Amino acid sequence: MYVGALTLDILLGDVRSLKQKRSVVRPLIAELRRRYPAIAVAETGCHDLHRRAEVGIAVLSASAGNCKEVMDACERMVAFRPEIELLSARQRLYHDED
């Protein structure tokens, strides 16, 4: 069993309040959940900064290749959104024997 953890550091576009931030981050999280129903995704950091967001994604899979493939697909989906800029993406892969 493999567990993949993906952390995305995101810079939001023309956002001037936490309410506007929620109107960008919530649809992003909903789209990730809809497109990849087997993942767990949440906003995990930068809660009180209105132009930054950290999104965490967890993937559970029987193979390391599938786990990495899903994390890469999630990263690409976020990177191609025009209203945000992906500053960094960190992937970690855990094996049940680690």
ChimeraX commands (.cxc) that place a marker at each C-alpha (Angstrom):
marker #1 position 0.00,0.00,0.00 radius 0.5
marker #1 position 1.27,3.48,-0.89 radius 0.5
marker #1 position 0.17,6.86,0.41 radius 0.5
marker #1 position 0.98,9.95,-1.61 radius 0.5
marker #1 position 0.94,13.44,-0.11 radius 0.5
marker #1 position 0.88,16.48,-2.37 radius 0.5
marker #1 position 1.16,20.01,-0.96 radius 0.5
marker #1 position 0.40,22.90,-3.30 radius 0.5
marker #1 position 1.41,26.48,-2.50 radius 0.5
marker #1 position -0.86,28.79,-4.46 radius 0.5
marker #1 position -0.85,32.53,-5.16 radius 0.5
marker #1 position -4.32,33.84,-5.89 radius 0.5
marker #1 position -4.97,36.51,-8.50 radius 0.5
marker #1 position -6.99,39.66,-7.84 radius 0.5
marker #1 position -8.23,38.72,-4.36 radius 0.5
marker #1 position -8.68,41.44,-1.74 radius 0.5
marker #1 position -10.50,39.66,1.09 radius 0.5
marker #1 position -10.85,36.29,2.75 radius 0.5
marker #1 position -14.37,36.06,1.33 radius 0.5
marker #1 position -13.00,36.42,-2.21 radius 0.5
marker #1 position -10.31,33.87,-1.36 radius 0.5
marker #1 position -12.98,31.35,-0.38 radius 0.5
marker #1 position -14.78,32.00,-3.67 radius 0.5
marker #1 position -11.63,30.85,-5.51 radius 0.5
marker #1 position -10.36,28.06,-3.23 radius 0.5
marker #1 position -13.67,26.26,-2.59 radius 0.5
marker #1 position -14.45,25.69,-6.30 radius 0.5
marker #1 position -10.87,24.50,-6.84 radius 0.5
marker #1 position -11.19,21.93,-4.06 radius 0.5
marker #1 position -14.64,20.89,-5.32 radius 0.5
marker #1 position -13.29,20.40,-8.86 radius 0.5
marker #1 position -10.42,18.24,-7.57 radius 0.5
marker #1 position -12.88,16.11,-5.57 radius 0.5
marker #1 position -15.23,15.78,-8.55 radius 0.5
marker #1 position -12.51,14.86,-11.02 radius 0.5
marker #1 position -10.60,12.53,-8.67 radius 0.5
marker #1 position -13.14,11.06,-6.22 radius 0.5
marker #1 position -10.58,8.72,-4.61 radius 0.5
marker #1 position -8.45,11.55,-3.18 radius 0.5
marker #1 position -8.73,13.51,0.05 radius 0.5
marker #1 position -8.23,17.27,-0.42 radius 0.5
marker #1 position -8.41,20.27,1.90 radius 0.5
marker #1 position -7.09,23.77,2.41 radius 0.5
marker #1 position -4.27,23.11,4.87 radius 0.5
marker #1 position -2.47,26.41,5.39 radius 0.5
marker #1 position -2.29,30.19,4.94 radius 0.5
marker #1 position -5.83,30.52,6.32 radius 0.5
marker #1 position -5.52,34.17,7.30 radius 0.5
marker #1 position -3.66,35.38,4.19 radius 0.5
marker #1 position -6.03,36.53,1.47 radius 0.5
marker #1 position -3.72,36.06,-1.58 radius 0.5
marker #1 position -2.08,32.77,-0.60 radius 0.5
marker #1 position -3.46,29.29,-0.09 radius 0.5
marker #1 position -2.01,25.89,0.71 radius 0.5
marker #1 position -3.93,22.87,-0.53 radius 0.5
marker #1 position -3.12,19.36,0.66 radius 0.5
marker #1 position -4.01,16.23,-1.30 radius 0.5
marker #1 position -3.71,12.63,-0.14 radius 0.5
marker #1 position -3.82,9.58,-2.41 radius 0.5
marker #1 position -4.00,5.93,-1.36 radius 0.5
marker #1 position -3.06,3.28,-3.92 radius 0.5
marker #1 position -1.80,-0.26,-4.31 radius 0.5
marker #1 position 1.03,0.87,-6.61 radius 0.5
marker #1 position 3.54,3.70,-6.41 radius 0.5
marker #1 position 3.09,4.45,-10.12 radius 0.5
marker #1 position -0.65,5.00,-9.83 radius 0.5
marker #1 position -0.18,7.15,-6.75 radius 0.5
marker #1 position 2.35,9.38,-8.54 radius 0.5
marker #1 position 0.17,9.53,-11.65 radius 0.5
marker #1 position -2.82,10.84,-9.68 radius 0.5
marker #1 position -0.68,13.41,-7.82 radius 0.5
marker #1 position 0.82,14.61,-11.12 radius 0.5
marker #1 position -2.65,14.93,-12.66 radius 0.5
marker #1 position -3.89,16.97,-9.67 radius 0.5
marker #1 position -0.83,19.22,-9.89 radius 0.5
marker #1 position -1.37,19.79,-13.62 radius 0.5
marker #1 position -5.05,20.58,-13.12 radius 0.5
marker #1 position -4.23,23.25,-10.53 radius 0.5
marker #1 position -1.30,24.66,-12.54 radius 0.5
marker #1 position -3.48,25.25,-15.61 radius 0.5
marker #1 position -6.13,27.27,-13.78 radius 0.5
marker #1 position -5.90,30.85,-15.12 radius 0.5
marker #1 position -7.01,32.61,-11.93 radius 0.5
marker #1 position -4.20,31.20,-9.76 radius 0.5
marker #1 position -0.44,30.76,-9.89 radius 0.5
marker #1 position 1.11,27.55,-8.57 radius 0.5
marker #1 position 4.20,28.64,-6.63 radius 0.5
marker #1 position 5.39,25.20,-5.53 radius 0.5
marker #1 position 4.32,21.59,-5.36 radius 0.5
marker #1 position 5.82,19.06,-2.96 radius 0.5
marker #1 position 5.16,15.34,-3.38 radius 0.5
marker #1 position 5.94,12.64,-0.84 radius 0.5
marker #1 position 5.35,8.94,-1.23 radius 0.5
marker #1 position 5.02,6.63,1.76 radius 0.5
marker #1 position 5.09,2.84,1.67 radius 0.5
marker #1 position 3.42,0.71,4.34 radius 0.5
marker #1 position 6.78,-0.80,5.25 radius 0.5
marker #1 position 8.42,2.60,5.93 radius 0.5
marker link #1:1,2 radius 0.2
marker link #1:2,3 radius 0.2
marker link #1:3,4 radius 0.2
marker link #1:4,5 radius 0.2
marker link #1:5,6 radius 0.2
marker link #1:6,7 radius 0.2
marker link #1:7,8 radius 0.2
marker link #1:8,9 radius 0.2
marker link #1:9,10 radius 0.2
marker link #1:10,11 radius 0.2
marker link #1:11,12 radius 0.2
marker link #1:12,13 radius 0.2
marker link #1:13,14 radius 0.2
marker link #1:14,15 radius 0.2
marker link #1:15,16 radius 0.2
marker link #1:16,17 radius 0.2
marker link #1:17,18 radius 0.2
marker link #1:18,19 radius 0.2
marker link #1:19,20 radius 0.2
marker link #1:20,21 radius 0.2
marker link #1:21,22 radius 0.2
marker link #1:22,23 radius 0.2
marker link #1:23,24 radius 0.2
marker link #1:24,25 radius 0.2
marker link #1:25,26 radius 0.2
marker link #1:26,27 radius 0.2
marker link #1:27,28 radius 0.2
marker link #1:28,29 radius 0.2
marker link #1:29,30 radius 0.2
marker link #1:30,31 radius 0.2
marker link #1:31,32 radius 0.2
marker link #1:32,33 radius 0.2
marker link #1:33,34 radius 0.2
marker link #1:34,35 radius 0.2
marker link #1:35,36 radius 0.2
marker link #1:36,37 radius 0.2
marker link #1:37,38 radius 0.2
marker link #1:38,39 radius 0.2
marker link #1:39,40 radius 0.2
marker link #1:40,41 radius 0.2
marker link #1:41,42 radius 0.2
marker link #1:42,43 radius 0.2
marker link #1:43,44 radius 0.2
marker link #1:44,45 radius 0.2
marker link #1:45,46 radius 0.2
marker link #1:46,47 radius 0.2
marker link #1:47,48 radius 0.2
marker link #1:48,49 radius 0.2
marker link #1:49,50 radius 0.2
marker link #1:50,51 radius 0.2
marker link #1:51,52 radius 0.2
marker link #1:52,53 radius 0.2
marker link #1:53,54 radius 0.2
marker link #1:54,55 radius 0.2
marker link #1:55,56 radius 0.2
marker link #1:56,57 radius 0.2
marker link #1:57,58 radius 0.2
marker link #1:58,59 radius 0.2
marker link #1:59,60 radius 0.2
marker link #1:60,61 radius 0.2
marker link #1:61,62 radius 0.2
marker link #1:62,63 radius 0.2
marker link #1:63,64 radius 0.2
marker link #1:64,65 radius 0.2
marker link #1:65,66 radius 0.2
marker link #1:66,67 radius 0.2
marker link #1:67,68 radius 0.2
marker link #1:68,69 radius 0.2
marker link #1:69,70 radius 0.2
marker link #1:70,71 radius 0.2
marker link #1:71,72 radius 0.2
marker link #1:72,73 radius 0.2
marker link #1:73,74 radius 0.2
marker link #1:74,75 radius 0.2
marker link #1:75,76 radius 0.2
marker link #1:76,77 radius 0.2
marker link #1:77,78 radius 0.2
marker link #1:78,79 radius 0.2
marker link #1:79,80 radius 0.2
marker link #1:80,81 radius 0.2
marker link #1:81,82 radius 0.2
marker link #1:82,83 radius 0.2
marker link #1:83,84 radius 0.2
marker link #1:84,85 radius 0.2
marker link #1:85,86 radius 0.2
marker link #1:86,87 radius 0.2
marker link #1:87,88 radius 0.2
marker link #1:88,89 radius 0.2
marker link #1:89,90 radius 0.2
marker link #1:90,91 radius 0.2
marker link #1:91,92 radius 0.2
marker link #1:92,93 radius 0.2
marker link #1:93,94 radius 0.2
marker link #1:94,95 radius 0.2
marker link #1:95,96 radius 0.2
marker link #1:96,97 radius 0.2
marker link #1:97,98 radius 0.2
view
